[in-house]
Each structure stands twice: as structure tokens, then as C-alpha cells.
């Protein structure tokens, strides 16, 4: 690993150091040309787009790699052109053809070609690292990929899939296009890959992209330094350098943004936000995360078999107390498996606390005197606190809820075995399309969340399957919302909230657009005044 930088704060000398790199704009940068971000980056394991599946790694790669398609900053419903300027699909919906821009270059100076796209995507499905399923779910193999000419790529799927799903997956982090010449020159044989690792080892700590920023340095457990790539085909950064400092403690991030040592404090919690609200030198930016906190009810367990009991529980919950007190206002109510920021999001709220209605439903189901059950919950905040609110809420309709606090290594395997009565849980999407949530929540045949709660509804499963093949985007969204309406009334979930990411931002920072996921994080829009 490269030598760690010693200072905790970014010195003017570092910010102003002149660096000569092909296409870099980082020469003689002043502090006004440098953006310093403080965030928790201890999960940064690899910078290889074929392997990185942790928040920080994906976030860095979003700056250094281009994809065929991408989501424009601040617009996350459907992807648009990036390295691909146009695309079409065959009549049978299986073969997609992409036309590439002719002016894109890698940081090495090599042109971006169709051969690089074929190599990059083929590399993902060959290496079979964790995020590879985002491509292999479409039946993609190395033989599915073809360079028709220098700037035309053809991808053949195993069957027709909804275009919106496939295109959204092509805009995910794992599809970052690598410089095949550079990567192949760093391939080596390893125990896991005796025929060659396709540059996996080298790319874990280096980059070979064409994105808006060049990774200048990754000092593990300290910082990542990114320099502007002035040769980018369209999204040239407004700043010369970005420094991402590893500051794992939220309190420390708050103190450093307050002093001006950093320009953006990433992911602050209610206590830190409250301490900063009176500052005249910074402001708080908020944006809904795409994570959904929910309660799962095993519909095979006693009274939970009854739909009216599950409805009663949904009406009993103190949603406002959860959002305002447990989450300190850093959350918003949600009654859908499609989070805000995704295509098809519907902000309709089906359930608010109504104890009288909840008691009436309990009586109709034959449980006017209540019953006893157990909720399994993780031991990390806010899960125990959320479970306590649920316990107090259900007590008002006669349900005695025992809280069983478990470590994650026990909680999730137990959930996958359907061993719970009730569980406090959360779900985060794998790519930026509603299908990544609709399928696990509503289709029991994939044996994810619906199956874990023993909710075997063939109607909702059929709607999700139909949506997966629907090429008309509006019709596809209507199918998801129809499934959600059924889930809300009959299903095994209580949808609690969508948390808000909160950022402390110095007032001289302009153009920062908070992303709902690290996959969508873009810094080329940011400048300083």
C-alpha cells in the first residue's frame, strides 16, 4: 500500500501541489479549487468496478469511470446517454445495439472503443465477483457481447426483458468501462485465477477509467485524492481536485465542517444537524436515501395468518413518533416498495395511526383480547428503538410484543429460514430501478422477502413477472403499483419510512447534488464561490 499521508487536515501544500498527468487539471490548485469531503470510508475494499460493492468504493468509481448509460445528477428516474449516444433493440427484445461516442478517451489517452466495452462487461461476468449478478441475471456471458465495429456494441440477452430494467442495470457501478489495454498489461496469475486475474489485483488499488476524475492516490484509512480530467468528453469538473477524507465518527465530521477543515460533512445524524443549524457559514442538505425500513410479519405464525390482524397492526403503529423522535425528523413516511427517486414512486400514504380502527379490525378477526408474539431485531441503532415504539404501539390494541435483540450474524440467517414471527428490517436496492425492490417484496418465487415472510401470493408474483417483460415504461410502472396496492392491504409488511441522508455543506460550495445512492454520486457539478 502506498505511504499514508500524515496530516489529518488537508494542508495548503497538499492542495496546491503541482501534479502532471495526461489530461489532468490539478496543477497548482489553490484551496478554492479543492473540495474536501469528510465521510466514513472504512468499507473501501476495492476500486475495481467488477468487484466494488461497498458504498465508498462505488462512490469513488462513480467519479473515475464512465458507463454506457448514466443518470444525470439530480434526475434518477431513467438513465440517459453517456459513452453510448443511442441504442436500439431487436424485434424479439433480446438483442440491444449501442452506438458509442467517438470523442471519449481514457485517462491513459487511449480512445474508448467497442472492444473496451466488450472486454469490460465480459470481464464482469467472467470474474463472477459479488455485483456480477446485475449483468448475469440477463443471461449475459462473454459470448453475448460483440463489437460490430470500432464504435458499435451488441449485447444479446437470453430472453426479452423490460428495457427500463436492463438499461438501468447498464447504468450501475459494475458496468464501469475499463481501458482494456492498460488492464491487460497488469493481469497476473493468482491462486483464485490461475489463468490470469484480468487485472483484478491491480485494479483493486488503481484505476483505468475515462471518468471526470483521475484517481491520484488512495491512502488506505486516510484519504482518496481525485484530480480533474480536463480531457473528458463532456463532464469536465469545475474544481481541480477532490479529497475524500476518512472520518468515521459523525461528531468529528460535524466539528471539521464547522471549522472549515472540510467542505462537506457526509451523512450527519440528528444530534450533529441540531448542533449546526444555527451556523451562518454552512447549511444542511437533505435527500431521501433509497433504503426502506420495514417490519416483516410471517403469515404462517398464529394470528398473523389473518389479513385483518396485519391491517390492524399497520393502523396501530405510531409512524409520526418514529419519524420525529426516533429518527429526529431525518426520515419520511412511505407506503410503497418503490422509494422516492425511482421511476414509479407513489407518495400515497395508506396508513396512519388510528387505534380505534385497529381495535375494530382486531375484533373482526376474532382477537379483541389481543395475543402475544415476538419481534426479532438487530442490535444496531435505530432498530432496537424502532422495535420499542412498535411494542408500545401494539400494546394499545392488546398485542404483547416481546423484543428479541440479535446480532446480524444470527438475525439474517434466521430470517432466511422463516423462523421469525415479526422482524424489524431494512432493504436497499442493488440498482436504480423499481424492479430491484418489486421483485423481492412481491414475488415469492425468487425466494427473497415475500418468501421469507411466507407470503405466497401468485397474483402479485404474476404482476412482477409481467412487469419484468413489459417494454412500455408507463405500463410497467402501473403493474408495480397494482402489486403494491395489493401488498398494502393483504401483504406481510409494515412500511415505516425512507431515511434522509443529511449533509453539512459550507456556504461557498455550489452545485452539490446529494445522491440517493453512491452509484449516482457525481462531483463534476460542484464548484466554489
N, C-alpha and C positions, 0 to 999 in steps of 0.2 A: 504494500500500500504506500502511496506517496506520502511525503513528510507532512505532518499535521501543521496547520497554521497555529501559531502560539496564542495570539491575542483573541480575547473573547469579543471585543468590539472591532468593527471594521475601521482600520486606520485610514487616514487620508493617503498615506503612502501606498497602501494596497489598492485603494480605489483609483489612484492616479497612475498606477504603474503602466508603462507602455508595453504592449504585447503585440507582436507581429504574427498574424495568422492570415492565411488566404481568405479574403472576403470579410475579415473581422473589422468592426468599427470601434474596437475597445481601446484604441490608442489614446494615451494622455487623457483618460477620463477624469473629470472632476467629480466631487461628491454630488453635484447636481445632475450628473449623468449616470449616477449609480443608484439602483433601487436595492434596498436591503430588506429582506423578509425574514422574520423570525417565526419558526414553526417547528413542530415535532417531526423529526426526520429519522428517528431511530429505527423505523421499519424499512429504511432504504437498504435493500439487499443486492439488487442487480439493476443495471441500467440497460440491459438487453431487452428490446421491445418484445422478443419472443418469450421472455421469462418473467419480466417485471409484472407483478400483480398486486403490489402493495401501494398504498396511497402515494408516498413520496416518490418512489421510482417512476410510477406512471406520470406524476406531475412534472418531473424533470424531463421525461421523454416527450411530453406534450410540447415542450419548447424546442427540442432538438431534432425531432423527426416530423416529416410530413407524411400524410396518409393519402390514399386515393381520393377519399372524400373526407370532409370535416364539418363540424358545426361552427357556424360563425359565432364569435364572442357575444354573449347575451341573447342568443337565439338557439334554443336547444330542442325544437320540435322535430325538424327534419334536417338531414345533412345536405351540404351543398358541395360545389366543386372545390378541389384542392389540386393535387397532382393530376387528377383526371378532370378534364374540362367538359366532357359529355359522355353519355353512356346509353346503351340500348339493350333490350332483351329479346330473345328469340320468341317465336310464336308459342312454343311449348313452355315458356317461362323458365327454362333451365340454363340457357347459355347467355351470359352477360358479356358485352363488349365495351371496353373503356378506351377512350381516346385521351392520350396524355398530352400535357402542355409541352412545348418544345424548348422552353427557356429555363427549365429548372435545373439547378446544379447542386451537387453535394458539396459539403464543406471542403472536401479534397480538391474541388474543381472539376471532378468528373461529371458528365451530364447524367441526368436521371433518365433511364431508358426502360422500355418494357421488360428487358432481360433482368433489370434490377427488381422490378415488381414481382416477376415470376420467381426469382431466387428468394426474395424476402418472404412471400407468402408460403412458398414451398418449404422454406426453412422452418416456419412456424409449425406446420403440420408434420414435418419430419422429426423435429426435436421433441415434440409432444410434451412441452412444459405446461404448467398449470393453465395459462389462458388460451391454450391452443384450441379448446373446445368451442371457442367463439367462431372459429372457422370450420372445424371438423363436424360441427352439428349440421352443416350443409352438405356433408359428404365430400368435402374438398380433400383431394390428395395431390401430390406433386403432378400426377398425370392430368389433373383437372385444369392446370394452368398452362397457358400458351402465349408466347409472344408472336403476334401476327406480323408485325414489323417493328421498327425502332420505337414507335410511339403508339402502338395499339396492343392491348392486352385482352385476352379472352379467358373467362372463368366459367367452367361448366359445373353445375350443381347436380346432385343425384336425383332431384325431383324439383317441381315448382315450389318456390317459397314466396311468401308475400315480399314484394320488392322493398317495402319500408323496413322490414326486419333485416334483410340481407344488407341493404345499403347502410343502415345504422351500424351494423357489425363491422363493415368496412371502414367506418369512421372511428373505431375503437383503438385503444392504445397498442394492442398486439399487432396491428396492421401497419405500424411504422415502417417505412421503406428504407432499407439499408443499402449502402454503397457496396455492391457485390464484389467489386474488385478489391476494395480495402479489406472487407471482412474475410474473403477467401485467403488473402495473404496472411491472415492471423489465425487460420484454422490450425488446430493441433489435435493429436490423438490423446484420448483420455480413457480411464477405466470404463466410464459410462458410455463413451463414444469411441470405441477402438478404431473405427474407420474415419474418425475426424469429427470434431465438435462444431463445425460450421461457424467458428469464431465465437462460440458461446462463452468461453472463458475470458477472452479478450474484451468482448462487448459488455461483460458484467461491470467493468470499471472504465470503459472508454465509450466513445460514440462514433457512428459513421452515418450521420443523417444529413438531411438537406433543410432542416427546420430553421426558424427565425433566429435561433441562438446556437452558438457553438459551446459545448461544454469545455471550459478551460481547465477545471480542476474539481475533483471530488476528494476532499479531505474527510475521510470517514469519521463520524461522530463529531464533526466540526462544522463543515460548510460545503456547499457546491457553488462554484463560480461559473457563470454563463456570460459569454461575450456576444454582442450583436453580430449577426451575419449580414453584412451590407450587400451581399450578392444574392439575397433571397429574391425569388421571382415576383413576390407581391407584398409580403408582410414584413417589411424591414422594420426592426424595432426603433422606437423613438429614443430609447436610452442606450448607452454604450455597454452597460454591464448590469447584471443582476447577481446579487449574492444572497443565497438561501442559507441562513444560519440555523444550526440545530439548537433549538431552545425548547426542551421538552416540557418544562414547567410553565403552565399558563400564567402564573403570577410573575415569573421572570419576563415573559413576553410583554405583559402589561407594563412593567416598570421600564423596560427598554424602549418601548414605543413612546412612552410618556416622556422620557429623557431625550428622545430623538436619536438614540443609537441605532434603532431600526425604523424603517418607514411604514411597514405593515406588520401588525401582530396577528398571526393566523390563528383562527379558532379560539376565541376567548369565551369564557364561561360567565354566567350571570354576575358573580361576585366581581370579576375583573371589569366587566362592562359598567357596572354600577360605579366603580371607582373612577372610570374615565369619562363618564357622561358630562361632567362639569368642565372638562378641559376645553379651552378655546383654541388649542393647537392641533386637535385631531377630531375625528368623528368615527362613529360606528356604522359600518356597512353590514347589512343582513341579507342573507339569501337562503331560501329553503334547500336543505340537503335532500337528496333523493332517497334517503333512508326512511323506512316506515317502522314505527314501533307499534306492535300489535299484541293482542292476547289470543292464544290458540286454545280451543276447547275440544277435547277428544270426545267425539259424538257417540262413542260406544260406552261411555262411563256414566252409569246411573241416570240421574235426572237430565244430564247434559244431552241425552238422546233426543230430548223434546225440543223442537224448534222454538216453541213459545218460551221455554226456560232460557234458551240462548238469547232470545229477543229481550226478555226481562232483564238479563244481566247487562245487555247493551244499554238499556234505558237507565239502569241503576248507577252507572259509572259517573263519577264527578270529573268530567272532562276539563271543566274550567279550572278546578283545583289542581289538576295535573299540570296543565299548561302554565298557569300563573304562579303556582307555588313550587312544585317540584322542579319545573323547567325554568322558572324565573322569567317567563314570557318568551323564552327562546325556542318556541315551537308554535305550530299552527294546527288546528283541528283538521282531520282528514277522514273521509268515509269512502275511500276507494283504494284499490291496489295499484292505481296509476298515480305516481307522485306529481306534484306541480313541477313543471319544467319539461314534462314528457308530452308528446302528442297524445290526444285523447283524455287529458286530465279533465275531470269534472269536479268542481268545487262544492257540489251539493252536499249538505250535511243531513244525513238521515237520522242521526241520534244525538239528542242532548239529554242531560239528566232529567228524568221525570219519574220520581219514586212512586207516585200514585199509579201511573200506567204500568210500571214494572211489577208492582204488587198485584195488579189486576191480571196481568199475564201469568204470574206465578199461580194464582188461584185457578185460572182457566186450565192450566197444565196439571192441576192436582197437587200443587206443592205450596199451598198457602202457608203452611207452617215452616217452610224452608227445608234445608238439608245441609249436610257437611261435605266439604270437598277440599282438595289441596291444590295449591299453585306452586309449580317449580319456577325458580327464578335464579338468574345469575347473581354472583356476589359483587358485581361492579356497579357503581352509581351510573344511571339512576334506577336500575332495575329493582333493588330492594325497596326503594322509596315508592316507586310506582306500584309495587305489589301491596304496600301498606295502604295506599289510597284505595286500591281495589278492595282490599279486605274491609276497610271502613265503609265503603260504598255498598258492598253486598250485604253487610250486616244489617243495613236498613231494610232489606227485603227478606230477612230471615236466613240468609246463607252464611254459614260459619266457614270461613276460608282460612285454612292453615297454610302458612308460608313455609316452604321448603327451600332454603337457600343452598345453592350448589355451585361448585367451581365449574368453569366452562367445559373442562375435560370430561366431566360427568354429565352435565346438563344436555349438551347437544347429542351425544350418542344415545342417551335415554330418550330424547325427543324422536330421534330417527327410528327407534324401536316401538314407538307409540305407547310408551309406558306411563305417560303423564295423564293427569285429569285436566289440569289447566296449566298453561305455560306463559310466562312473560318473555317476549322475544322481539327481535327486530329483523328486518330484511333489507339488504341493499342490492341494487341492480348490478348486473355484470356488463351491460352495455346500455346505450341510451335509446331504448325503445320500449314501449309498454309491454311487449311480448315477454321480456325477461322477468316481469312481475306477474303478468296474467297467467302464464303457464304454471308456475309453481303454486300460486294461490288458488287457481280454479280448475286445474286439470289433474285429477288424481292418478292418471295413467303414467305420468312421469315420475311418480313416487317422491314428490317433494312435499311442500307444505300442506296441500289438501290431503294427500295420502297420510302424512304423519298425524293429522287430526282425524283420520278415518272418515273423511267426508268424501264419499264415493258418488258424486253427482255426475251422471253421464250427460245430462243436458249442458252443464257448464263446460265439461270436458269437450263436448262436441263443438260448442261455440268457439272455444280456444283453438281447436284443431282447424275449424273452418277459417278462422281469422289468420292462421299461420300460412294459408294458401291464397288469401284474398289480395289481389293486386291493386284494387281500388282502395286508396288510403282512407277515405271517408267511411266506406262500408266496413273496413277493418276496425276502425275506432268504434263504430256503432255496435259491432259484435262484442268487443271488450266491455263496453258499457252495459250491454244487455246481461252479460255474465256477471258483472259487478252488482247490478240491481238484484239478481237472484241471490248472490252471496250475502248481500247486506241483510236480507230478510231471513234466509234459511241457513246460511253458512256457519262455519265454526270459529269466526274471528270477531274480535273487537278491535277496530282500527282506532288507535289512540291519537297519534299525532305524527307530523313530519317535523323533525327538528330544524332549527335555523342555525346555519353557520354564522358566526359573528366575528367581524374583523375590526381591529383598531387601525385606522388609517390616518397618517399625518395629512394635514390640510393642503400641503404643497404637492401631493400625489394626485395626478389627473388620469382618468381613463381606466382605472382599475374596475374590472367587471367580475365580481365574485362568481365562481363557478359552482354548480351543484355537485359536481364530482371532479376528481383530479384529472380524469380523462379529458375534461373540457376546459382545463385551466390554460389560459393564454395570457402572455405578458407583453406581447409586442404592441399592445394598445396603450401601454402605460407611459406617461411622461411626468415631468416635474415642472412646476411653475416657480 
